[in-house]
Amino acid sequence: MKKIIPLEEGDYYLTPEGYRCFTAQYLLKRGYCCESGCRHCPYGFNQKTNYHK
């Protein structure tokens, strides 16, 4: 079962289209890379090559 991480200020922002975009701050708190090509991935995942920096 995945751990629930409460959202705090700075964990996300709303895009002009109205979507939540998680920041590197939140992704680091989550503790792992989901390999979905997140815009602010702090783990360096490249979705085109399926490779972490």
VMD Tcl script that builds the backbone (N, CA, C; Angstrom):
set m [mol new atoms 159]
animate dup $m
set s [atomselect $m all]
$s set {name element resname resid chain x y z} {
  {N N MET 1 A 0.833 -1.184 0.000}
  {CA C MET 1 A 0.000 0.000 0.000}
  {C C MET 1 A 0.877 1.247 0.000}
  {N N LYS 2 A 0.519 2.212 -0.839}
  {CA C LYS 2 A 1.329 3.425 -0.937}
  {C C LYS 2 A 1.049 4.362 0.233}
  {N N LYS 3 A 2.094 5.054 0.660}
  {CA C LYS 3 A 2.001 6.002 1.753}
  {C C LYS 3 A 1.320 7.280 1.260}
  {N N ILE 4 A 0.396 7.810 2.042}
  {CA C ILE 4 A -0.279 9.067 1.690}
  {C C ILE 4 A 0.563 10.224 2.211}
  {N N ILE 5 A 0.913 11.135 1.311}
  {CA C ILE 5 A 1.729 12.290 1.664}
  {C C ILE 5 A 0.842 13.521 1.604}
  {N N PRO 6 A 0.627 14.187 2.741}
  {CA C PRO 6 A -0.222 15.382 2.717}
  {C C PRO 6 A 0.424 16.489 1.882}
  {N N LEU 7 A -0.397 17.200 1.117}
  {CA C LEU 7 A 0.106 18.291 0.286}
  {C C LEU 7 A 0.348 19.530 1.138}
  {N N GLU 8 A 1.457 20.189 0.861}
  {CA C GLU 8 A 1.819 21.431 1.540}
  {C C GLU 8 A 2.031 22.514 0.493}
  {N N GLU 9 A 2.124 23.739 0.943}
  {CA C GLU 9 A 2.377 24.845 0.027}
  {C C GLU 9 A 3.697 24.612 -0.699}
  {N N GLY 10 A 3.686 24.799 -2.009}
  {CA C GLY 10 A 4.889 24.609 -2.815}
  {C C GLY 10 A 5.016 23.219 -3.402}
  {N N ASP 11 A 4.077 22.320 -3.080}
  {CA C ASP 11 A 4.133 20.957 -3.610}
  {C C ASP 11 A 3.600 20.863 -5.031}
  {N N TYR 12 A 2.771 21.803 -5.440}
  {CA C TYR 12 A 2.213 21.795 -6.790}
  {C C TYR 12 A 1.760 23.194 -7.177}
  {N N TYR 13 A 1.506 23.364 -8.467}
  {CA C TYR 13 A 0.891 24.590 -8.961}
  {C C TYR 13 A -0.103 24.186 -10.038}
  {N N LEU 14 A -1.010 25.082 -10.351}
  {CA C LEU 14 A -2.005 24.815 -11.387}
  {C C LEU 14 A -1.490 25.344 -12.724}
  {N N THR 15 A -1.580 24.521 -13.736}
  {CA C THR 15 A -1.189 24.938 -15.083}
  {C C THR 15 A -2.297 25.824 -15.654}
  {N N PRO 16 A -2.022 26.538 -16.739}
  {CA C PRO 16 A -3.068 27.367 -17.363}
  {C C PRO 16 A -4.302 26.543 -17.769}
  {N N GLU 17 A -4.110 25.250 -18.007}
  {CA C GLU 17 A -5.233 24.382 -18.384}
  {C C GLU 17 A -6.007 23.879 -17.169}
  {N N GLY 18 A -5.497 24.143 -15.959}
  {CA C GLY 18 A -6.187 23.741 -14.741}
  {C C GLY 18 A -5.713 22.436 -14.124}
  {N N TYR 19 A -4.607 21.880 -14.624}
  {CA C TYR 19 A -4.073 20.635 -14.074}
  {C C TYR 19 A -3.119 20.926 -12.918}
  {N N ARG 20 A -3.017 20.001 -11.971}
  {CA C ARG 20 A -2.029 20.097 -10.905}
  {C C ARG 20 A -0.694 19.601 -11.436}
  {N N CYS 21 A 0.340 20.375 -11.272}
  {CA C CYS 21 A 1.678 19.992 -11.692}
  {C C CYS 21 A 2.548 19.925 -10.442}
  {N N PHE 22 A 2.984 18.722 -10.097}
  {CA C PHE 22 A 3.787 18.537 -8.892}
  {C C PHE 22 A 5.200 19.082 -9.094}
  {N N THR 23 A 5.724 19.697 -8.047}
  {CA C THR 23 A 7.060 20.282 -8.086}
  {C C THR 23 A 8.085 19.243 -7.622}
  {N N ALA 24 A 9.359 19.559 -7.841}
  {CA C ALA 24 A 10.429 18.679 -7.383}
  {C C ALA 24 A 10.364 18.499 -5.873}
  {N N GLN 25 A 9.934 19.532 -5.154}
  {CA C GLN 25 A 9.782 19.456 -3.695}
  {C C GLN 25 A 8.879 18.284 -3.309}
  {N N TYR 26 A 7.727 18.179 -3.955}
  {CA C TYR 26 A 6.803 17.093 -3.656}
  {C C TYR 26 A 7.363 15.742 -4.115}
  {N N LEU 27 A 7.916 15.719 -5.313}
  {CA C LEU 27 A 8.412 14.454 -5.861}
  {C C LEU 27 A 9.541 13.877 -5.007}
  {N N LEU 28 A 10.366 14.733 -4.424}
  {CA C LEU 28 A 11.416 14.265 -3.523}
  {C C LEU 28 A 10.815 13.715 -2.230}
  {N N LYS 29 A 9.766 14.372 -1.715}
  {CA C LYS 29 A 9.098 13.872 -0.511}
  {C C LYS 29 A 8.476 12.508 -0.771}
  {N N ARG 30 A 7.967 12.303 -1.986}
  {CA C ARG 30 A 7.358 11.027 -2.336}
  {C C ARG 30 A 8.401 9.910 -2.252}
  {N N GLY 31 A 9.638 10.214 -2.665}
  {CA C GLY 31 A 10.731 9.284 -2.434}
  {C C GLY 31 A 11.074 8.309 -3.542}
  {N N TYR 32 A 10.412 8.369 -4.679}
  {CA C TYR 32 A 10.751 7.465 -5.776}
  {C C TYR 32 A 10.327 8.077 -7.103}
  {N N CYS 33 A 10.897 7.566 -8.181}
  {CA C CYS 33 A 10.547 8.023 -9.524}
  {C C CYS 33 A 9.456 7.105 -10.077}
  {N N CYS 34 A 8.392 7.689 -10.600}
  {CA C CYS 34 A 7.285 6.897 -11.154}
  {C C CYS 34 A 7.504 6.591 -12.637}
  {N N GLU 35 A 8.551 7.154 -13.228}
  {CA C GLU 35 A 8.903 6.953 -14.635}
  {C C GLU 35 A 7.783 7.344 -15.598}
  {N N SER 36 A 7.067 8.419 -15.250}
  {CA C SER 36 A 5.991 8.930 -16.103}
  {C C SER 36 A 6.407 10.170 -16.876}
  {N N GLY 37 A 7.636 10.612 -16.685}
  {CA C GLY 37 A 8.109 11.799 -17.388}
  {C C GLY 37 A 7.604 13.091 -16.762}
  {N N CYS 38 A 7.549 13.141 -15.444}
  {CA C CYS 38 A 7.072 14.339 -14.744}
  {C C CYS 38 A 7.888 15.562 -15.157}
  {N N ARG 39 A 7.226 16.679 -15.291}
  {CA C ARG 39 A 7.846 17.924 -15.750}
  {C C ARG 39 A 9.014 18.356 -14.867}
  {N N HIS 40 A 8.907 18.126 -13.552}
  {CA C HIS 40 A 9.935 18.581 -12.614}
  {C C HIS 40 A 10.639 17.412 -11.920}
  {N N CYS 41 A 10.834 16.329 -12.638}
  {CA C CYS 41 A 11.423 15.117 -12.055}
  {C C CYS 41 A 12.814 15.399 -11.480}
  {N N PRO 42 A 12.979 15.228 -10.152}
  {CA C PRO 42 A 14.297 15.451 -9.556}
  {C C PRO 42 A 15.218 14.244 -9.700}
  {N N TYR 43 A 14.690 13.144 -10.249}
  {CA C TYR 43 A 15.463 11.925 -10.388}
  {C C TYR 43 A 16.122 11.809 -11.761}
  {N N GLY 44 A 15.851 12.760 -12.639}
  {CA C GLY 44 A 16.524 12.797 -13.931}
  {C C GLY 44 A 16.017 11.788 -14.940}
  {N N PHE 45 A 14.780 11.332 -14.805}
  {CA C PHE 45 A 14.247 10.341 -15.739}
  {C C PHE 45 A 13.941 10.986 -17.080}
  {N N ASN 46 A 14.360 10.332 -18.158}
  {CA C ASN 46 A 14.075 10.786 -19.514}
  {C C ASN 46 A 13.119 9.775 -20.136}
  {N N GLN 47 A 11.893 10.197 -20.409}
  {CA C GLN 47 A 10.869 9.287 -20.911}
  {C C GLN 47 A 11.199 8.751 -22.301}
  {N N LYS 48 A 11.914 9.516 -23.099}
  {CA C LYS 48 A 12.253 9.068 -24.454}
  {C C LYS 48 A 13.264 7.922 -24.446}
  {N N THR 49 A 14.185 7.948 -23.491}
  {CA C THR 49 A 15.219 6.907 -23.449}
  {C C THR 49 A 14.986 5.885 -22.339}
  {N N ASN 50 A 13.989 6.134 -21.472}
  {CA C ASN 50 A 13.730 5.290 -20.301}
  {C C ASN 50 A 14.984 5.141 -19.448}
  {N N TYR 51 A 15.691 6.251 -19.242}
  {CA C TYR 51 A 16.969 6.242 -18.543}
  {C C TYR 51 A 16.985 7.337 -17.472}
  {N N HIS 52 A 17.558 7.024 -16.310}
  {CA C HIS 52 A 17.782 7.998 -15.246}
  {C C HIS 52 A 19.200 8.540 -15.390}
  {N N LYS 53 A 19.362 9.829 -15.198}
  {CA C LYS 53 A 20.697 10.450 -15.258}
  {C C LYS 53 A 21.550 9.972 -14.121}
}
mol reanalyze $m
mol bondsrecalc $m
mol representation Tube
mol addrep $m
